[in-house]
Each structure stands twice: as C-alpha cells, then as structure tokens.
Amino acid sequence: MLRFLQKFSRITHFGSAPNRSLIVMYLLICHLIISITVADAASNTLTVGATVISKSNCKFKSATSALNFGALDPGNTTDAVDTTSVNFVCHGSAPMATYAISTDDGLHETSPGANRMRNTAVPTEYLPYSLSLTPTSGTVAKNAIQTLTITGTVTSQNYRSAYAGDYADTVVISLTP
C-alpha cells in the first residue's frame, strides 16, 4: 500500500500543480479499499443476562407425599376425607423468609380448583375431589422446619354415582421462593 501511495504521489504532480482528476481517482480508490476492509470485518453478537437470586430459598424436606381415600362404599353417606403432611424449610441470607404455596390442580382438572381423579381402567370416568392446604403462605424464621397440611375430600354425592374401580391423579405442589 505504501508503494502505491508513493507512486501515486509522483504521478499526481506535474511540476508544482496537482492533477485534479488523479486526486479524485485516488480518493475513490481509498474509499473503496476502506469499504472493502470494513465489509470484511467479522462480527460478534453478545448475549447478556443475569439471574438475581432470592434472599430466601424454601424447599420441601421430601419430594413426594400421598393421599389415599381407601375403598369408598357407594352405600355410605359420609364424605371421604384424608390428610397428610409434608415438612419444609427456608434457607438463605435473610433472617426471615416469606413463602407462598400453590398447586397445579392436578392432571385432570376441569377448571382452577376443580380437581378430578381419573379411573385407571376406564379413562373416560372421573371422580371429583377437593384439596385444602394449610398454610398457603406466611413468614418464617430462617432454618425453622415448617409443616404443610394437605387435606383431600371426596364427597359422598360424587363417589356414590362413580364408576367402580381405582382412581388416581398427580398434583404438583409448589413452594416459593
């Protein structure tokens, strides 16, 4: 490139006055060289992200729990109720943790809060039930073990008219943060 410029410099001067058409051509060539150099430059896309963690982190002490309503007799007129509990604890840098507990209403719900178990042999048959969680939210001291009580109810009205057989559902219970 340096040789080109030195040679071009000698060509553009005839005596003491520069040749204008050669100067214009020189500028166009320089522009073209710069444009090609910029066009050939590699690019890089940078993705930027971060996760801000909570000052508290609550977890269940066990990954599973179960409600079993047992054998439901259609001749019975009382509701079937079963209760279970699961422990949880909150850790983190904050001395107190505010938590919330919720469910996904199970695999076969018809609307929010309308849980149903499905017959394991006849998948078109369902048995409605309800769930109650205590507590659903609160503020607790860090590292203090807490107990969640889960109560399920199948009303006699629902199981008296239900198709005979085994029924099952899976409900995810979420604890945040």
Order of alpha helices (4+ residues) and beta strands (2+ residues): alpha-beta-beta-alpha-beta-beta-beta-beta-beta-beta-beta-alpha-beta-beta
